[in-house]
Amino acid sequence: MLYGEYLQLEKILNAQRMLSQVHNLPVHDEHLFIVTHQAYELWFKQIIFELDSVRALFSSSEGLDESQTLDILKRLSRIVLILKLLVDQVMILETMTPLDFMEFRGYLCPASGFQSAQFRLIENILGMKQENRVRFNQHYSCVFGRDEEALAAIEKSEREPSLANLVERWLERTPGLEEDGFDFWGKYKCNVGALLQEQRDAAMKKDTESERAFNLADCEKKKAMFDTVLDEDIHNSLVQRGERRFTHKALQGAIMITFYRDEPRFNQPHQLLTLLMDIDSLITKWRYNHVLMVQRMIGSQHLGTGGSSGYQYLRSTLSDRYKVFLDLFNLSTFLLPRTYIPPLTSSMKSRLNTHWGSSNEALYC
């Protein structure tokens, strides 16, 4: 088999149909526009392939085997690198001027980038919730019209466990959260209380009434902030409002992994959480670059080619509501100084010092 046959290059290299050429008014930059978006879709396909494989590893009926964690890290790292490439790819499109784009833009209607079924699949597979989308993009029939295959694939992706769901279940089983074991959360609550009390005592020693009042008010703000994670009812209300994503138990696991990330047993889980944040960050950067490019090409008052508000619609997708792993970004809010991190007991230290692959016990069964 020849190189071209294996890659089916005849199909790929003949898939650039320039509508301006069909209308006998060829526009040079339409070819770049088509090739760039086709390249996006090919990389989207690879991202979906990697995400599906990661979900399959998390979904094992026997639990996540430690020996498979390296595969998960490798595949998530690959997705990160692909997304970095896609972020930079926007700059290639920006070599096209607004006037160049205007010459063929009329041929695109009503086609639009937000009609990319694969990008919607990536969002759903990661764990983007329908209620967090801006209103225009919540109704599939408005976006994908009569494309029954796209509608079926998207609806299927919403029924299946997302990567966020699977990571959440995995975090809930973090070793050391057990109340009858190390009881990390009980110790964390106790140390938060001790830290706040120390800060109140320091505030009371300030020389002037205004300084004391200022510092005591600061302590109350910190207490209120910690209450949002210590009080499960407050946490659940934030989840209901869309300001948190994980269950209370999963958030506990993420905080514990962050505190003890230097322990051998938690090193790779911490890398995994970091990669999930990287993926969220890069998708946000891609959206941002895309918004700037659209504003540059069509301004901020034009309608999008697919019936959306164009720039205004795209700008609305940059908020935290579109971050799937929002809770991971906010973990630093609940960190404590090293002197207040609950010390590991000898038995817990032994559990976390077990190197990967040195026992048959799965990290999260």
C-alpha positions as CSV (number, residue, x, y, z in Angstrom):
1,M,0.0,0.0,0.0
2,L,1.3,3.5,-0.9
3,Y,1.4,6.5,1.4
4,G,-1.4,8.3,-0.4
5,E,-3.6,5.2,-0.4
6,Y,-3.1,4.5,3.3
7,L,-4.0,8.2,4.2
8,Q,-6.8,8.3,1.5
9,L,-5.3,11.6,0.3
10,E,-7.3,11.6,-2.8
11,K,-10.5,12.2,-0.7
12,I,-8.9,14.7,1.7
13,L,-7.0,16.8,-0.9
14,N,-10.1,17.0,-3.1
15,A,-12.4,18.1,-0.4
16,Q,-11.8,21.8,-0.7
17,R,-14.8,23.1,-2.7
18,M,-14.5,26.9,-3.2
19,L,-18.0,28.3,-3.6
20,S,-16.6,31.5,-5.0
21,Q,-15.0,29.4,-7.7
22,V,-18.3,27.6,-8.3
23,H,-19.8,31.0,-9.0
24,N,-17.0,31.9,-11.3
25,L,-15.7,34.7,-9.0
26,P,-12.8,32.9,-7.3
27,V,-11.5,34.5,-4.0
28,H,-8.0,33.4,-3.2
29,D,-8.4,33.4,0.7
30,E,-11.5,31.1,0.6
31,H,-9.1,28.2,0.1
32,L,-7.3,29.1,3.4
33,F,-10.6,29.4,5.2
34,I,-11.7,25.9,4.2
35,V,-8.4,24.2,4.8
36,T,-8.1,25.8,8.3
37,H,-11.5,24.7,9.4
38,Q,-11.1,21.2,8.0
39,A,-7.9,20.9,10.0
40,Y,-9.8,22.0,13.1
41,E,-12.3,19.2,12.5
42,L,-9.6,16.6,12.0
43,W,-8.0,17.6,15.3
44,F,-11.5,17.7,17.0
45,K,-11.9,14.1,15.9
46,Q,-8.6,13.1,17.5
47,I,-9.6,14.9,20.7
48,I,-12.9,12.9,20.8
49,F,-11.0,9.7,20.2
50,E,-8.6,10.4,23.1
51,L,-11.4,11.5,25.5
52,D,-13.5,8.4,24.7
53,S,-10.5,6.2,25.5
54,V,-10.0,8.1,28.8
55,R,-13.6,7.7,29.7
56,A,-13.4,4.0,29.0
57,L,-10.5,3.6,31.4
58,F,-12.4,5.5,34.1
59,S,-15.5,3.4,33.5
60,S,-13.9,0.0,34.1
61,S,-16.2,-2.1,36.3
62,E,-13.2,-3.1,38.4
63,G,-12.3,0.5,39.1
64,L,-9.3,2.5,37.8
65,D,-6.2,0.4,37.8
66,E,-3.1,2.3,38.9
67,S,-1.2,0.9,35.9
68,Q,-3.6,2.7,33.6
69,T,-3.1,6.1,35.1
70,L,0.0,6.7,33.0
71,D,-2.1,6.1,29.9
72,I,-4.7,8.6,31.0
73,L,-2.0,11.2,31.7
74,K,-0.4,10.6,28.3
75,R,-3.7,11.0,26.5
76,L,-4.8,14.1,28.4
77,S,-1.3,15.6,27.7
78,R,-1.8,14.9,24.0
79,I,-5.1,16.7,24.1
80,V,-3.4,19.7,25.8
81,L,-0.8,19.8,23.0
82,I,-3.5,19.6,20.3
83,L,-5.4,22.4,21.9
84,K,-2.3,24.6,22.1
85,L,-1.9,24.0,18.3
86,L,-5.5,25.0,17.7
87,V,-5.1,28.2,19.8
88,D,-2.2,29.2,17.6
89,Q,-3.9,28.2,14.4
90,V,-6.2,31.2,14.8
91,M,-3.3,33.4,13.9
92,I,-3.1,31.8,10.4
93,L,-6.7,32.8,9.7
94,E,-5.8,36.3,10.8
95,T,-3.5,36.7,7.8
96,M,-6.8,37.2,5.9
97,T,-8.1,40.8,6.0
98,P,-11.7,41.7,6.7
99,L,-12.1,42.8,3.1
100,D,-10.7,39.4,1.9
101,F,-13.3,37.6,4.1
102,M,-16.1,39.9,2.8
103,E,-15.5,38.8,-0.7
104,F,-16.8,35.2,0.0
105,R,-18.6,35.5,3.3
106,G,-22.0,35.8,1.6
107,Y,-21.6,32.3,0.2
108,L,-21.4,30.8,3.7
109,C,-24.9,31.6,4.9
110,P,-26.3,30.0,6.9
111,A,-23.2,27.9,7.7
112,S,-21.4,28.9,10.9
113,G,-18.6,27.6,13.1
114,F,-21.0,27.0,16.1
115,Q,-22.6,24.3,13.9
116,S,-19.6,22.1,14.5
117,A,-21.1,18.9,15.9
118,Q,-17.7,17.7,16.9
119,F,-16.9,20.7,19.0
120,R,-20.3,20.3,20.7
121,L,-19.4,16.6,21.3
122,I,-16.1,17.6,22.9
123,E,-18.0,20.0,25.3
124,N,-20.6,17.3,26.2
125,I,-18.0,14.6,26.7
126,L,-16.0,16.8,29.0
127,G,-19.1,17.6,31.0
128,M,-20.6,20.9,29.7
129,K,-24.1,21.1,31.0
130,Q,-27.0,22.2,28.8
131,E,-28.3,24.7,31.4
132,N,-24.9,26.5,31.5
133,R,-25.0,27.3,27.8
134,V,-26.1,30.7,26.6
135,R,-29.8,30.6,25.5
136,F,-29.3,30.7,21.7
137,N,-27.1,27.6,21.8
138,Q,-29.4,25.5,24.0
139,H,-31.7,24.4,21.2
140,Y,-30.1,21.8,18.9
141,S,-32.8,22.1,16.2
142,C,-31.9,25.8,15.8
143,V,-28.2,25.0,15.5
144,F,-28.1,21.8,13.5
145,G,-31.4,21.9,11.6
146,R,-32.2,18.7,9.8
147,D,-28.8,17.0,10.5
148,E,-30.3,13.9,12.2
149,E,-26.9,12.2,12.5
150,A,-25.4,15.2,14.4
151,L,-28.5,15.5,16.6
152,A,-28.4,11.8,17.5
153,A,-24.7,11.9,18.3
154,I,-25.1,14.9,20.5
155,E,-28.1,13.6,22.4
156,K,-26.3,10.3,22.9
157,S,-23.3,12.2,24.4
158,E,-25.6,13.9,26.9
159,R,-26.9,10.5,28.1
160,E,-23.5,9.0,28.7
161,P,-21.3,9.7,31.8
162,S,-19.1,12.7,31.0
163,L,-15.5,12.8,31.9
164,A,-16.4,15.3,34.7
165,N,-18.9,12.7,36.1
166,L,-16.3,10.0,36.1
167,V,-13.6,12.2,37.7
168,E,-16.1,13.3,40.3
169,R,-16.8,9.6,41.3
170,W,-13.1,8.9,41.3
171,L,-12.4,11.9,43.6
172,E,-15.2,10.8,46.0
173,R,-13.2,7.6,46.7
174,T,-9.9,9.4,47.6
175,P,-8.1,7.3,50.3
176,G,-8.0,9.1,53.6
177,L,-11.4,10.7,53.5
178,E,-13.0,7.9,55.5
179,E,-14.2,9.2,58.9
180,D,-13.2,5.9,60.5
181,G,-9.7,6.2,59.0
182,F,-7.5,9.2,58.5
183,D,-10.6,11.5,58.4
184,F,-8.9,14.2,56.4
185,W,-12.0,16.4,56.4
186,G,-12.5,16.3,60.1
187,K,-8.8,17.4,60.6
188,Y,-9.1,20.1,57.9
189,K,-12.2,21.6,59.6
190,C,-10.4,21.7,62.9
191,N,-7.3,23.4,61.4
192,V,-9.4,25.9,59.6
193,G,-10.9,26.9,62.9
194,A,-7.5,27.1,64.5
195,L,-6.2,29.3,61.7
196,L,-9.1,31.7,61.9
197,Q,-8.9,31.9,65.7
198,E,-5.2,32.8,65.5
199,Q,-6.0,35.6,63.0
200,R,-8.8,36.9,65.3
201,D,-6.4,36.9,68.2
202,A,-3.8,38.8,66.1
203,A,-6.5,41.3,65.1
204,M,-7.5,42.0,68.7
205,K,-3.8,43.0,69.4
206,K,-3.8,45.8,66.9
207,D,-3.1,49.2,68.3
208,T,-6.1,51.2,67.1
209,E,-9.8,50.5,66.9
210,S,-9.9,51.1,63.2
211,E,-7.1,48.5,62.6
212,R,-8.9,46.0,64.9
213,A,-12.1,46.5,63.1
214,F,-10.5,46.2,59.7
215,N,-8.7,42.9,60.6
216,L,-11.7,41.4,62.3
217,A,-13.8,42.1,59.3
218,D,-11.2,40.4,57.1
219,C,-11.4,37.4,59.4
220,E,-15.2,37.3,59.0
221,K,-14.8,37.4,55.2
222,K,-12.4,34.4,55.4
223,K,-14.7,32.5,57.7
224,A,-17.6,33.1,55.2
225,M,-15.4,31.9,52.4
226,F,-14.4,28.7,54.2
227,D,-18.0,28.1,55.3
228,T,-18.9,27.7,51.6
229,V,-16.7,24.5,51.5
230,L,-17.1,23.3,55.1
231,D,-20.9,23.6,55.2
232,E,-22.3,21.0,52.8
233,D,-25.7,22.8,52.6
234,I,-24.0,26.0,51.4
235,H,-21.9,24.0,48.9
236,N,-25.0,22.3,47.6
237,S,-26.8,25.6,47.1
238,L,-23.8,26.9,45.1
239,V,-24.0,23.7,42.9
240,Q,-27.7,24.4,42.4
241,R,-26.9,28.0,41.3
242,G,-24.2,26.7,38.9
243,E,-21.3,28.3,40.9
244,R,-19.9,24.9,41.8
245,R,-19.6,21.7,39.8
246,F,-18.4,18.8,42.0
247,T,-20.2,17.1,44.8
248,H,-19.1,18.0,48.3
249,K,-17.2,14.7,48.7
250,A,-15.4,15.0,45.4
251,L,-14.3,18.6,46.3
252,Q,-12.9,17.2,49.6
253,G,-10.9,14.6,47.6
254,A,-9.5,17.3,45.2
255,I,-8.4,19.5,48.2
256,M,-6.7,16.5,49.9
257,I,-4.9,15.5,46.7
258,T,-3.7,19.2,46.3
259,F,-2.4,19.3,49.9
260,Y,-0.5,16.0,49.7
261,R,0.5,16.1,46.0
262,D,4.2,15.5,46.8
263,E,3.3,12.0,48.3
264,P,4.0,9.3,45.7
265,R,0.4,8.0,45.7
266,F,-1.1,11.4,45.0
267,N,1.5,12.7,42.5
268,Q,-0.2,11.4,39.4
269,P,-3.7,12.2,40.5
270,H,-2.5,15.8,41.0
271,Q,-1.0,15.8,37.5
272,L,-4.4,14.6,36.2
273,L,-6.3,17.4,37.9
274,T,-3.8,19.9,36.5
275,L,-4.2,18.6,33.0
276,L,-8.0,18.9,33.3
277,M,-7.5,22.6,34.2
278,D,-5.1,23.0,31.3
279,I,-7.8,21.6,28.9
280,D,-10.4,24.0,30.3
281,S,-7.9,26.9,30.1
282,L,-6.9,26.2,26.5
283,I,-10.5,25.9,25.3
284,T,-11.2,29.3,26.9
285,K,-8.1,30.7,25.2
286,W,-9.3,29.3,21.9
287,R,-12.7,30.9,22.4
288,Y,-11.1,34.2,23.3
289,N,-8.8,34.2,20.2
290,H,-11.8,33.3,18.1
291,V,-13.9,36.1,19.6
292,L,-11.1,38.7,18.8
293,M,-10.7,37.3,15.3
294,V,-14.5,37.6,14.7
295,Q,-14.6,41.1,16.0
296,R,-11.7,42.0,13.7
297,M,-13.3,40.4,10.7
298,I,-17.0,41.4,11.0
299,G,-17.0,43.9,13.9
300,S,-19.3,43.8,16.9
301,Q,-22.6,44.7,15.4
302,H,-23.0,42.2,12.6
303,L,-25.1,39.1,12.8
304,G,-23.3,35.7,12.6
305,T,-23.7,33.7,9.5
306,G,-25.7,31.0,11.3
307,G,-28.3,33.4,12.8
308,S,-26.5,34.0,16.1
309,S,-25.5,37.5,17.2
310,G,-21.9,36.9,16.0
311,Y,-19.4,38.6,18.2
312,Q,-21.8,39.3,21.1
313,Y,-22.8,35.6,21.2
314,L,-19.2,34.4,21.1
315,R,-18.2,36.9,23.8
316,S,-20.9,35.4,26.1
317,T,-19.2,32.0,26.0
318,L,-16.0,33.3,27.8
319,S,-17.6,33.3,31.3
320,D,-17.0,30.8,34.1
321,R,-20.3,29.1,33.2
322,Y,-18.4,27.4,30.3
323,K,-15.6,26.0,32.5
324,V,-16.3,22.3,33.1
325,F,-13.7,22.0,35.9
326,L,-14.4,25.3,37.5
327,D,-14.0,23.9,41.1
328,L,-10.4,22.9,40.3
329,F,-9.5,26.5,39.4
330,N,-10.9,27.6,42.8
331,L,-9.1,25.1,44.9
332,S,-6.4,27.6,45.9
333,T,-9.2,29.6,47.8
334,F,-9.3,26.8,50.4
335,L,-5.6,26.0,50.9
336,L,-4.0,26.4,54.2
337,P,-0.4,27.4,55.2
338,R,1.9,24.4,55.3
339,T,2.0,24.5,59.1
340,Y,-1.8,24.0,59.2
341,I,-1.9,21.1,56.8
342,P,-3.0,18.0,58.9
343,P,0.1,15.9,59.4
344,L,-0.2,12.4,58.0
345,T,-0.4,9.5,60.5
346,S,2.2,6.7,60.1
347,S,-0.4,4.4,58.6
348,M,-1.6,7.1,56.1
349,K,2.0,8.0,55.3
350,S,2.6,4.3,54.5
351,R,-0.5,4.2,52.2
352,L,0.6,7.3,50.3
353,N,4.2,6.2,50.1
354,T,3.3,3.1,48.1
355,H,4.8,3.6,44.7
356,W,2.8,3.1,41.6
357,G,2.5,-0.5,40.5
358,S,4.1,-1.9,43.7
359,S,0.8,-3.4,45.0
360,N,-2.4,-4.9,43.5
361,E,-4.6,-2.4,45.4
362,A,-6.2,0.0,43.1
363,L,-6.0,3.7,44.0
364,Y,-9.7,4.2,43.8
365,C,-11.6,0.9,43.6
